[in-house]
Amino acid sequence: MRDLLDQVLEWWESGRRFGLATVVGTFRSAPRPPGAAMAVLDGEAVGSVSGGCVEGAVYELATRVAEDGTPVLERYGVSDDDAFAVGLTCGGIIDVFVEPVSRRDYPELGEIAAAVATRRPVAVATIIGGPGRVGARRVVWPDRATGSLGSARLDDAVDDDARGMLAQGLTGVRRYGPDGERRLDDLPVFVLSFAPPPRMLVFGAIDFAAAVARIGRFLGYHVVVCDARPVFATAKRFPEADEVVVAWPHDYLTTTEVDGRTVICVLTHDPKFDVPLLEAALRTPAGYVGAMGSRRTHEDRLARLREAGLSEEELSRLRSPIGLDLGARTPEETAVSIAAELIRLRWGGSGRPLTETSGRIHGER
């Protein structure tokens, strides 16, 4: 949905009504995750909900919803023996919620788009089935909420869950009773989180850092490159970085925000920089701390960090040498190996060739 927002906002501002299809649930090897979306207006479609498998059927449904204004929850699954059945050739199942969108149907969209553009967190909770009013929407901010799902108790329950999901950058369905009861599950509410992008902190203004910044930006991170040397830490050398900071790495790290989604890449491989930096990094809640260097550099680094007082539990969080074993040599190849390790950690993959594995391709996060 984030990728479609500019086009969707243009249509919304024009005053026309269009159909918006959003993946709200996936099972088995579904090709796109919850939150993937497709918008349809006057014969034009943007976005994708399945990578091509059921796009035609969703397009037709979204066109109809735009015309009659009635939201619909539809499930698309494995094709049966009927050659004309709509299904996912990959063997997965997706639930797609299709709703009409216009200034009248979705008055909050402009404010939501503005929040996304300025990296302010916001979540959209929508009833997609059950005994509630399908299509009812509540927009949840960290400090306020607008709209109603039908009752104050339900609103309060959803607000709590939506803020928790927003803090973790999670999107998905939560189930309640008609008045927000936690013990019931007949009322599904889809929570779409527009959390600010996770941060990638790259330390060391070298050619490897430029490649890591490029691939970090490609993966959706807000990339910061930091180095104490102003002659090397320049925006011209790192055009893909969102920020370039001139500061001693450990000083910057202790003054900037770090949370469980933050990625820290230490590429300095110089003890005077990376030892105090890693001492600070391994005591943050960062989800990933990796450091570049040879096996010998790694052993020397561990010894220095032990002398600095870090425990074995803290040291076990360090991923060094950084990246997966791909045989990478160039800066670009090394960046790919780092990206591969981040993806594996996010989704739980084995890191082995798919030809050597069996069972589900897409595991749970």
C-alpha positions, 0 to 999 in steps of 0.5 A: 500500500505504501508503494501505491500511495501517490497514485491512490492519493491522486485518484482520491484528490480527484473526487472519483471513487475507485476500488482498493484490494488489500491482502489481509490474510495468507496461508501456505506459499502465498506470493504476497504478504498482508498489506499488499494492495491493488487499486483499480479505476476506469480500466487502470490498475496499479499494484499487485495482490498475488504477483499475477495469479489472481490479478484478473479476478481481483480487478473485476471484483474491485471494478464492481465494488467501485461501482456499487460501493459495497466492500467484499472479503474474498478468498482465493486458493488452489485451483481445482479440477476445473480448468477455468477455476481461479487459483494460485498456481503456487499452492497458497491461499490469500484473503483479499478485502476489496473496498470502495475509496473516495473522499466520501468513503475514506475521508481520512486518507489525505491525513494518512498519506501525509503521515506516511510522507513525513514518517509519522506512525499511523495504523488503519483498523478495518472490520472485514467480516463477522457481525460488525459493520463491514468496512467500518474504519478507525485510524489509530495514532500513537496519541489519538484515534479517529472514527469508530468500529461500532462501540467504545469498548471495541474501539478501545480494544483495537486501539491498544492492539493497533498501537502495539502492532504499530510499535513493532511494524506489524500488519495483520488480523486481530479478532474480537467479540462485538464489544471488544471481548478478547475471549471471542473471535467472530469479528475480524479486524484488519490492522494495516500499520504504516510504521516509519521504516526501520533504520540501518546504521552503517559505520565506516565511510568506505566503498563497502558502506556505499554498497551497503547503503544502496542495498539497504535503501532498496530493502526499505531501510532509512539508511544513516552512514556515520564516520568521524572523518569529514573528508570521507563522510559526505553526501556526494560519496553516499547519494543513496543514504538518507543521512550522512553524519560526521561524528565518532561512531560510538558517540553518535550511537549513544545519542540516536534512537535504536529499537528492535528493528534497527540494523547496525553494520560496523564496517570500520574494522579499525579497533579505535573505532569499532571496539567502543562502537560495538561495546555500545551497540551490543548493549542496545536493543538493536535487532542486528549487529554485524561487523566486517573483518577477517577471522583474525580480526574477529578473534582480536575484537572479541578479546578486546570486547571481553576486556571492556566488560561485555558478557558472553551473552552480549557477545553472542549477539554479534554477527561477525564476520558479517553476512552469509557465506556466499563467497562475496569479494567485491563491495556489491557482493558483500552488500548482497551477503549482508542483505541475505543475512538480514532477510534470513533472520527476518523470515527464518530461512535456512540460507541453503539453495531452495533446490536442496530443501523441501516443504514450504518456501515461505515460512512464518516470520 
